[in-house]
Amino acid sequence: MVVCFLIHTVGAVGALSPCESRVLYSRVFGVEEEDEELSGELEPEKRRLARKERLGVVARQVRSAVCLSREASGSVCVEAVLGEEAVALGEAECGVLSLGRGEPFAGPSVALWLGVQAMAFTMVCQPHENLLLAEGTLRNLTRHCLEELRLLGTGSEVLLKSDRVDAMLQRLLPHGQLLFLNNRFAQNLDKELSSYMSK
Ligand SMILES: *[C@@H]1O[C@H](CO)[C@@H](O)[C@H](O)[C@H]1NC(C)=O
């Protein structure tokens, strides 16, 4: 089961900005969502803030991991170029972080991330998930986001087109379930998504 999916900023490569990460899109699934709802007395506004804070914790941890990974590999600054989404995805750094119980979700979890230029795409899963399948799904989601939403550049598009990201998640990650796809099905899904997005 996937716990959540996030699109957030990690800052330009080599930028001197403080450790901030702006969450541009987030979707929380299943158990975690129910937990939040059951945690009862909290008023909706407080619950919203608590959720925002939890997702912020994940985003900041991933941001630090992306920065460390870039320092370690001596990445040079690449400018965002529209139309070169496939190249950007090929050059993306990726990594895995293990998140303990309560850090910040109720149960232990694993965050997989892909750093693409100034943005990161993060998927948090329950620890027993098939991580290879999760990584494949994260790459596919990221590819669709980059291609269909033209996310390179400022990334602010996500804020405007979150319904499109919702639609992608509904197909590629229904209710937070990772899907094993055969090739035929995957190709149909790709086509269906592209035609939906071009509307
Ligand atoms: C990702 O997309 C490719 C191409 O459509 C497909 O072959 C593959 O099965 C997908 N992977 C996952 C994990 O969905």
The ligand as a Gaussian input file, in Angstrom:
#p B3LYP/6-31G(d) Opt

LIG

0 1
 C        5.826000       1.702000     -16.687000
 O        5.500000       2.016000     -18.027000
 C        6.054000       1.121000     -18.977000
 C        5.742000       1.661000     -20.368000
 O        4.374000       1.857000     -20.535000
 C        5.469000      -0.285000     -18.737000
 O        6.034000      -1.193000     -19.635000
 C        5.764000      -0.701000     -17.296000
 O        5.129000      -1.932000     -17.035000
 C        5.273000       0.337000     -16.314000
 N        5.724000      -0.050000     -14.983000
 C        4.927000      -0.062000     -13.929000
 C        5.517000      -0.540000     -12.670000
 O        3.768000       0.313000     -13.984000

